[in-house]
Amino acid sequence: MKRRAFLGAATLGVATLLGGCKRQEKLQDFSISKKRSIELKLATSWPAGFPIMGEGVEKFAKRVHEASGGEVKIKVFGKNLLVPALGVFDACSAGQIDAFHSGPYYWKGKNLAFSLFGGFPFGFTANEMNAWMEFGGGLEIWRELYARYDLYPLLGGNTDVQMGGWFKKEIKSVEDLKGLKMRIPGLGGEVMARLGVNPILLPAGEIYTALERGTIDATEWVGPALDIKMGFYKVARYYYSGFHEPGSVLELTFNLKRWQSLPKDIQALIQSCARELNALMVYDFQDKNAKALTKLRKLGVELKTWPQDVVEAAKKALFEVIEEQSRQSADFKRVWELIEPYWIQNRAWTSLGLKNYLKMRDGS
C-alpha cells in the first residue's frame, strides 16, 4: 500500500472510532438523563411501624422504590412526626406533604359525603366495597369530590369486617347504651348517637388511656389483631361483634397537583402498587385476626353479639341518618343514590352465595 493511501485509511479509521465513541458518549448521556429521581413525602394517621396498616404503607413505599428501579423514593412519616394524625388531609390539600394514608370517614366535617367512602353500618363488605369503587363508579365520584380540595385518592387497604367494640359493662338492651361515652367515628358514630351513645373521636394513641381512666366507657377500634395490641382487654371485659364497619376503606391520597406532575408511567406504577396494598391488607387482617382471636379467648375475654333490639334500632337509625344527611348535603345525596342500588344488588348475591355457604359449613 502507498504511504499516502495508508495514512488516509488510518485517519479514516481513527475518525470512525472517535465518532463511534462520541455517539456512545451521547447514548450514555441520554441514558443518564433518563434516570429520574422523584421523592415523595407521605404522612399517616398511624404510629410508625403500626401493625398491618402502618406496615402495609411502608411495604408499599418499598415496593414502589423497587418497581421504579430506584427512581421513586417515598418517605413515610408516622403520625405526629411531620403533621398531627388527623391533620394529614389539610396538610396534603395545602401541598405541605405529597400524600397521606388514613380513613375517609375522618373528614366528614369537610363534606358529609366523605363518610360514605369509608363504609357505613350494615353496608358493603370489603369485596363489595372494592367492586363498587372499581366498577360501580365509586372511585370516579370520590375523586371528583376530593378534587375540590386538590386531592386525588387511591384505595389504600381495607380492614374487612370490624368488631363492634369493647365495653366495661354488658349490653343487654338499647337502654344500656344510653349515656355511654364511646370512641366511634363516621356514620357508625351517627347511628350510635341515635341509640343514646355519646360518640367521641379520638386518635389511636389516646384511646387506651381514655378507656382506662373512664373518660370514655367503650371503644371500637378495628378487630382482634390490632385490638389485642392496644390492650383494651385489660380495661374492658366485653367484646362485641360489629355492624358499623363491615368493610372499612383506607385511603392512599395524593396532592392533586403533585399527582398530575408525575410522569404517566410513574402514576401507573403507583396505582398498581396501591392495588397490591389494598388486596394484601385484607389478607393480612384475615390471617392476623384469626390468630389473635384464639389468644383473646385464652385471656378470658367475653365475646358477645348485639341484642336483637339493638340491631333493629340501629338499622332504623341508619336510614334516619341517611335521610337527614341527604337533606343537609347534595353531595351526600348524590353518593348515596349511587351506592344504594349497587348495595341492594350485591347484598342479594352475597347472601345467596357466601352467607348460605357459611350456614352450610357451620351448620347454623
matplotlib code that plots the C-alpha trace (Angstrom):
import matplotlib.pyplot as plt

x = [0.0, 1.3, 2.2, -0.4, -3.2, -2.2, -2.2, -5.6, -7.1, -5.6, -7.0, -10.4, -10.3, -9.4, -12.1, -14.7, -13.5, -13.7, -17.1, -18.3, -17.0, -18.8, -22.0, -21.6, -21.0, -24.2, -26.1, -24.7, -25.5, -29.0, -29.4, -28.2, -30.6, -33.4, -32.7, -35.2, -35.2, -38.6, -39.1, -42.5, -43.4, -46.3, -47.7, -50.0, -52.6, -50.9, -47.8, -44.6, -44.5, -48.1, -49.1, -50.9, -51.9, -48.5, -46.5, -48.6, -47.8, -44.1, -44.1, -46.0, -43.2, -40.5, -42.4, -42.7, -39.0, -38.0, -40.5, -39.3, -35.7, -34.9, -36.3, -39.2, -38.5, -41.5, -40.6, -43.2, -43.8, -45.9, -48.4, -47.2, -43.7, -44.5, -48.1, -50.8, -52.6, -55.8, -54.1, -52.9, -55.9, -55.3, -51.6, -51.9, -54.5, -52.2, -49.3, -47.2, -47.0, -47.3, -49.6, -51.2, -52.7, -55.8, -59.5, -62.0, -64.7, -62.4, -63.2, -67.0, -66.6, -65.2, -68.1, -70.7, -70.4, -66.8, -68.0, -69.7, -66.4, -65.1, -68.1, -71.4, -73.3, -74.8, -73.1, -70.6, -68.3, -64.6, -65.3, -68.5, -66.8, -63.9, -66.3, -68.3, -65.2, -63.6, -66.7, -69.7, -68.5, -67.2, -63.7, -64.9, -67.2, -64.8, -62.0, -64.5, -65.3, -61.7, -60.5, -62.2, -59.6, -56.7, -56.6, -56.5, -57.5, -56.5, -57.7, -55.1, -56.4, -59.5, -59.9, -62.6, -65.4, -64.7, -65.7, -68.4, -66.3, -65.1, -67.5, -66.9, -70.5, -72.6, -75.2, -78.5, -80.7, -80.8, -81.4, -77.9, -76.3, -77.9, -75.5, -72.4, -69.3, -67.9, -65.0, -66.6, -66.2, -68.1, -71.7, -71.3, -71.0, -74.1, -76.1, -74.9, -75.8, -79.4, -79.3, -78.3, -74.5, -72.3, -69.8, -66.3, -63.5, -60.0, -56.8, -55.3, -52.7, -55.3, -57.9, -56.5, -55.8, -59.2, -60.8, -58.7, -59.3, -63.1, -63.0, -64.9, -66.9, -66.4, -64.5, -64.4, -61.1, -60.6, -60.5, -58.7, -55.3, -55.0, -57.2, -55.1, -52.0, -53.9, -54.5, -58.2, -59.0, -57.2, -59.7, -62.9, -64.3, -67.0, -66.1, -69.0, -69.2, -69.9, -72.3, -70.9, -67.9, -68.3, -65.7, -63.9, -61.8, -58.4, -57.1, -53.8, -54.4, -52.1, -52.0, -53.7, -51.1, -48.3, -50.0, -50.6, -46.9, -45.8, -44.9, -47.7, -45.7, -45.0, -48.6, -49.4, -46.8, -48.0, -51.6, -50.5, -48.7, -51.6, -53.9, -51.5, -51.5, -55.3, -55.6, -52.7, -54.1, -57.4, -55.5, -53.2, -56.2, -57.8, -54.6, -53.8, -57.4, -57.9, -54.7, -55.4, -59.0, -57.5, -55.4, -58.3, -60.3, -57.5, -57.3, -60.9, -62.5, -66.2, -67.2, -70.7, -73.2, -75.6, -79.1, -81.7, -83.4, -80.0, -79.7, -83.2, -82.8, -79.5, -81.0, -83.8, -81.4, -79.2, -81.9, -82.9, -79.2, -79.1, -82.3, -81.2, -77.7, -79.1, -81.2, -78.2, -75.8, -76.4, -73.1, -74.1, -77.4, -75.6, -73.2, -75.9, -78.1, -75.1, -74.4, -77.9, -78.9, -75.4, -75.6, -79.0, -77.9, -74.7, -76.4, -78.6, -75.7, -73.5, -76.4, -77.1, -73.5, -71.4, -74.0, -75.7, -72.3, -71.3, -74.6, -74.0, -70.4, -71.0, -74.4, -76.2]
y = [0.0, 3.5, 5.6, 8.3, 5.8, 4.1, 7.4, 8.2, 4.9, 5.2, 8.7, 7.4, 4.5, 6.8, 9.3, 6.4, 5.1, 8.6, 9.2, 5.9, 6.9, 10.2, 8.5, 6.1, 9.0, 10.7, 7.4, 7.2, 10.8, 10.1, 7.1, 9.1, 11.9, 9.5, 8.3, 10.2, 11.0, 11.5, 12.0, 12.0, 12.7, 10.6, 11.1, 8.6, 8.7, 5.7, 5.4, 4.5, 0.7, 0.3, -3.3, -4.1, -0.5, 1.2, -1.8, -2.1, 1.5, 1.0, -2.1, -0.1, 2.6, -0.1, -1.8, 1.5, 2.1, -1.4, -1.4, 2.0, 0.9, 3.3, 6.3, 6.9, 7.3, 7.6, 8.7, 7.5, 9.6, 8.1, 10.2, 13.4, 13.1, 15.5, 16.5, 15.5, 12.2, 13.9, 16.8, 14.9, 15.9, 19.6, 19.3, 17.3, 19.7, 22.6, 20.9, 20.6, 16.9, 14.9, 12.1, 10.6, 7.3, 7.5, 6.8, 9.0, 8.9, 11.2, 14.0, 14.1, 17.6, 18.7, 17.1, 14.7, 12.5, 11.6, 9.3, 7.1, 6.4, 4.8, 2.4, 2.5, 0.4, -2.8, -1.7, -3.1, -6.0, -5.5, -7.3, -5.4, -2.1, -2.8, -3.8, -0.6, 1.5, -0.1, -1.0, 0.9, 4.5, 4.9, 6.0, 8.5, 10.4, 10.2, 11.8, 14.4, 15.5, 15.3, 17.4, 20.4, 20.1, 19.5, 15.8, 12.6, 9.4, 5.8, 2.7, 2.0, -1.0, -2.4, -3.6, -6.1, -6.6, -4.8, -5.7, -3.6, -2.6, -3.0, -2.3, -2.2, -3.4, -5.9, -4.5, -6.4, -3.9, -0.5, 1.1, 0.0, 2.2, 5.4, 7.9, 5.9, 7.8, 5.8, 6.3, 5.7, 7.7, 8.1, 7.0, 4.4, 7.2, 8.9, 5.7, 5.0, 8.6, 7.9, 4.9, 7.2, 6.9, 10.0, 9.4, 10.7, 10.9, 10.0, 9.1, 5.7, 6.8, 8.3, 5.6, 3.2, 5.9, 7.4, 4.0, 3.1, 6.5, 6.4, 9.4, 7.0, 4.0, 2.0, 2.0, 0.3, 0.1, -2.5, -6.2, -8.8, -8.4, -4.7, -4.5, -7.1, -5.0, -1.9, -3.8, -3.0, -6.4, -5.2, -2.5, -3.6, -7.1, -7.4, -7.6, -7.2, -8.3, -5.4, -4.0, -0.4, -1.0, -4.3, -3.2, -0.1, 1.6, 3.1, 5.7, 6.5, 10.1, 12.4, 16.1, 16.6, 18.9, 16.7, 13.7, 15.4, 16.4, 12.8, 11.0, 8.8, 5.6, 6.5, 7.2, 3.7, 2.1, 3.8, 2.8, -0.8, -0.9, 0.7, -2.1, -4.6, -2.9, -2.8, -6.5, -7.7, -5.7, -7.6, -10.9, -9.7, -8.8, -12.2, -14.0, -12.0, -11.6, -15.3, -15.9, -13.0, -14.2, -17.5, -15.5, -13.4, -16.5, -17.8, -14.4, -14.9, -12.1, -12.4, -12.4, -11.0, -10.4, -7.4, -8.0, -8.1, -4.9, -3.0, -4.4, -3.4, 0.0, 0.5, -0.4, 2.1, 4.7, 4.2, 5.2, 8.2, 9.3, 8.7, 10.8, 13.6, 13.9, 13.7, 16.7, 18.5, 17.7, 17.4, 15.6, 13.0, 12.5, 12.0, 9.4, 7.6, 7.4, 5.8, 3.4, 2.2, 0.2, -1.3, -2.2, -3.9, -5.8, -7.1, -8.0, -10.4, -12.2, -12.2, -13.6, -16.3, -17.2, -16.5, -16.3, -19.6, -21.3, -20.2, -21.6, -24.9, -25.1, -24.1, -25.8, -22.7]
z = [0.0, -0.8, 2.2, 1.4, 1.0, 4.2, 6.2, 4.7, 5.7, 9.1, 9.6, 8.4, 10.9, 13.8, 12.9, 12.7, 16.1, 17.6, 16.0, 17.5, 20.9, 20.7, 19.6, 22.6, 24.9, 23.6, 24.2, 27.7, 28.4, 27.1, 29.4, 32.3, 31.6, 31.5, 35.1, 37.2, 40.9, 42.4, 46.1, 47.9, 51.5, 52.8, 56.3, 58.0, 60.8, 62.5, 64.6, 62.7, 62.2, 63.3, 62.6, 59.3, 58.4, 59.1, 58.0, 54.8, 53.8, 54.5, 52.3, 49.6, 49.6, 49.4, 46.5, 44.6, 45.0, 43.8, 40.9, 39.7, 39.6, 42.4, 40.6, 43.1, 46.8, 49.2, 52.6, 55.1, 58.3, 61.1, 63.0, 64.6, 63.1, 60.3, 60.9, 63.5, 63.0, 61.9, 60.2, 57.2, 55.0, 55.4, 55.1, 51.8, 50.5, 51.1, 49.5, 52.7, 52.1, 48.9, 50.1, 53.2, 54.4, 56.6, 56.6, 54.6, 57.4, 59.5, 57.1, 57.3, 58.8, 55.4, 53.5, 54.8, 51.7, 52.7, 55.4, 52.8, 51.1, 54.3, 54.6, 56.5, 59.0, 57.6, 54.3, 51.9, 52.8, 51.7, 48.4, 47.8, 48.5, 46.2, 43.5, 43.9, 43.9, 40.8, 38.8, 40.2, 39.9, 43.4, 42.6, 40.0, 42.3, 45.2, 43.0, 41.8, 45.3, 46.6, 43.7, 45.3, 48.0, 45.5, 46.4, 44.4, 46.3, 45.7, 47.6, 50.3, 52.1, 53.8, 57.4, 56.3, 58.9, 62.2, 65.7, 67.4, 70.3, 73.9, 76.8, 80.5, 81.1, 79.3, 76.9, 77.3, 75.6, 73.9, 77.3, 78.4, 75.7, 76.8, 78.2, 77.3, 76.0, 73.2, 70.8, 67.4, 64.1, 60.9, 60.2, 62.9, 65.4, 64.0, 64.3, 67.8, 68.8, 67.9, 70.2, 73.1, 72.9, 73.0, 70.2, 70.6, 68.0, 69.4, 67.6, 68.2, 70.8, 73.2, 73.2, 75.8, 78.4, 77.9, 78.4, 81.4, 83.2, 82.4, 80.1, 77.7, 78.7, 75.5, 72.2, 68.9, 67.1, 64.3, 65.2, 67.2, 65.6, 66.4, 69.4, 71.4, 70.8, 72.1, 75.3, 75.5, 77.1, 80.2, 81.0, 79.2, 79.6, 76.9, 73.2, 70.7, 67.1, 64.7, 62.2, 62.0, 59.6, 57.6, 55.0, 56.1, 53.5, 54.0, 51.6, 49.9, 48.8, 46.9, 46.5, 43.1, 41.6, 42.7, 41.3, 37.9, 37.8, 38.0, 34.7, 33.4, 33.8, 37.5, 38.1, 36.6, 38.7, 41.9, 41.1, 40.6, 43.9, 45.6, 44.3, 45.7, 49.1, 49.0, 48.4, 50.7, 53.7, 53.6, 53.5, 56.4, 58.5, 57.9, 58.9, 62.0, 63.2, 63.3, 65.3, 67.7, 68.4, 69.7, 72.1, 73.3, 74.1, 76.2, 78.0, 79.1, 77.0, 76.8, 73.1, 72.6, 69.8, 69.9, 71.4, 68.6, 69.8, 69.4, 65.8, 64.8, 66.4, 64.6, 61.2, 61.7, 62.9, 59.8, 57.4, 59.6, 59.4, 55.6, 55.1, 57.4, 55.8, 52.3, 53.1, 54.5, 51.7, 48.0, 47.7, 50.3, 48.5, 45.1, 46.6, 48.4, 45.3, 43.5, 46.4, 47.3, 44.1, 44.0, 47.7, 47.3, 44.1, 45.7, 49.0, 47.1, 45.6, 48.8, 50.8, 48.2, 47.8, 50.8, 53.6, 52.6, 52.2, 55.7, 57.0, 55.4, 56.5, 60.1, 60.5, 61.7]

ax = plt.figure().add_subplot(projection="3d")
ax.plot(x, y, z, "-o")
ax.set_aspect("equal")
plt.show()
